[in-house]
Amino acid sequence: MMAKHQAVKKIFDQIATKYDLIDTIISLGLDQHWRRVLVSSLGLREGMRCLDCGAGSGKVTELIYFRCGGCDVTALDITDSMFNPELKKYVKFVVSPAESLPFPDASFDRVSSAFLTRNLADIDRYFAEVYRVLRPGGVFVNMDIYNPTRPVISEFFSLYFYRFVPFFGNRATGSKNYTYLANTVKYFHRPSVISQKLADRGFSVEATDLFFGAVYLHRSVKPEGRG
């Protein structure tokens, strides 16, 4: 697991300065809309403690903070090279792998992650950690990219995401890192598998297709009365 953490950290350290711009370009400008949908799904209320895992530059973290000015917000990532330093004036920032959350049990009312899970070394351990740090009745919203299964859309997605995106991203960053990032989607689980893993952990789960099967949001609730 440590080797995977180090490899992922190195990749994001190398593309940190250009990641947000390239992300917006390859998502056709839809990435921020999807993040707003994620934050809306959290059901934020004043006084809540919120954790944003795999925070990257802090786009979701920032939306949470400004949507709920009375919330106590913590951002976590495996590297600090991407996170917007201005946000550190308003939110806590912690460097840690998402599979080993350095927080006590039942610490948070809400947990979020966007475009994180396909980069993890152990997704089951991450879901277990999220379940542990959530308070009973707490909500976890996870969003990621998947391989769409509808025939025409799948063919277009494969051409775009596995050919154009690596070519463009690698040229823009002077690296081969976008080949890796594309492959994390190619070999990732299906949304139904993620739903089952969350349900096996103890969550009640609702999955929402945000973009023709290519982007899914999983909203999971930890039952009341569970430790």
N, C-alpha and C positions, 0 to 999 in steps of 0.2 A: 504493500500500500504506500509506503514511504517513497518508493521510486516513482510511482504514478503522481503523487503529490508534487514531487520535485520537478517532474517533466511538465506538468500543467502549469506550475508556478513560472517556470522558465519561459514557456510559450506566451503567457499573458504579460509577463514583464517585457518581452520583446515587442509586443504589438500594442502596448498600453496607450501610447500617444495617438494612435490612429484607429483604435478599436471602435469607438463610438461612431465616428464618421462612416467607417466602412459598414458597420452594423446597420446604420440608417439607410445607406445606399442599397445594400443587398436585400433588405427587407422592404424595399420600395417605399420607405418612409412610414411603414406601419408599426414599427417596433415600439414607438412611444404610445401609440393608441393601445396596443396590447398590454403595455405596462399599466396604463390607466385602468383598463378593465380588471387587471389583477388587483390593483389597490382598492378599487370599488368593491371587489368580491370579499375583501377582508372584513368589511363591516366595522370600520373603526369607530371608536367612541373615546371621548376625552378621558384621560387618566389611564389608558391601557399601556401596557409594556409590549413593545413590538420588536421583533428580530428579523432583519433582512439578511439571509444567507447567500453567499456568493455574490456580494453586493457590487463587485466590479467598480465602475466609476461612481456608483451611488445614484443611478437614475431612479430606481424603485425606492431607495431609501429617502431620496429627496421628495418624491411624491407622497410617501407616507407622512413625512414630517409636516409638509405644508397642507396636506389634507386633514391632519389631526395635530394641530399645534399644541394641544395639551397632552399628547402622548409622549412617553419615554421611549426613544428610538435607539436601537443598537444595530450597527452594520457589522457584518463579519465577512472576511474573505481570506483566501490562502496567501494573498499578497497585498501589500499596501501601495504598489506602484501605480495602480489605476485610480484609486479612490480620490475624488475631488477634495482637496485639502480645505476648501472653504466650508464644506459640510461638517468638518470636524468641530466647528464652532458651535454646532447645534445638536449633533448626535454623537454617541459613543462609537468608536471604531475598534474592532478586535481582529487581530491576525490569528487565524486558526483554520485547520481543515474542517469542513462541514460535518465530517463523520465523527468528530470528537469535539462537540460543543462544550466550551469551558464555562458552563453555567449550572447552577443547582437545579434540581427537579422542580417542575411547576413554576418556572421563572417568568413565563411570558403568556400574554393573552392571545397574541397573533404572531405567526411566523410566515415569512414569504421567501420564495426563491424563483428567480427567472433565468432560464437558459443555463442552469447549473448542473442538473442531475446527470446529463449525458457525459459530463467531464469527471464524474466521481469515480473513485476506486472501488467503493462499496456502497451502492445505493440503499441496500437494506439496512445497513448500519446508520446511514443518514436518516432514514425514516424513523428508525428506532430512537435516535437522538432527538429528533423533532418531537416525537410523541412524549419523550421523557421531560423535555423542558417546557412543554405546553401545560397550562393549567387545565383542569377538567372544564369542558365546554369551550376550550380554545379552538381557534381556526388556523389551519395551515393551507396556504394557497401556493401551488407550484405550477410553473409554466415552462414548457420546453418545445423544441422542434422535433418533429417525427416524420417518418416516411409515409406520405399519403398512399392510400391503397386503391383509390378510384383509378381505373385504367388510364384515361387521357391525362388527368392531373398528375398521376404518378410518373408518366413519361416526361411531361414537361418539367416537373420538379427535379427528376434525375438529371436532365440536360442542364437545367439552370444551376442547381445546387452542387452537383458533383463535377461539373465542367467549368461553367462560367465563374462561380464564386471562388473556387481555388485559384483559377487563373488570375482573376482580378485582385483578390486579396493578397496573393503571394507577390504579385507585381507591385502593389501599393506599399507593402511592408518590406520588400526585399528579403523575403523569407519563404519557407515552405509550410508555415504554420497553418495556413488556411486549408491545406490538404488534410492536415490532421483534424481540424475543426469540422470539415465536411464529413470525414469518416466517422466522427463521433455520432453523427446523425444516422449514417448508413448502417451502423452496427448496433444502434440503440434499440431498446425494447419498444413494443407497440404500446399505444396508450392504454389498451385493455390490460396489459401486463402491469403497468404502473398502478392502475386502479386496484388490481388484485393484491399487489404488494402492500398498498396502503390499507386495504381492508384487512389483510392478514395481520397487520401490525395492530389493528384495533380501531382504526378510524372508520367513520361513515363517510363515503366518498361520492362526489358528483363530478363527472368529467364533462367539459364543454369544448367543442370544436370551434376554434377561433378563425381558422383559415383553411378551408377545404381539406382538412385532415393533416395539414402540415404543422399547425400550432395548436396545442391543446393546453387547457387549464384544468387542473385538478384541485377542487376545493374539498378539503377534508376537515372533519370536526372530531375532536377528542370527546368521547362521551362524558357526561356529567357523572361524578362519583368514582371516576377512575384516577388512580394515583399516577 
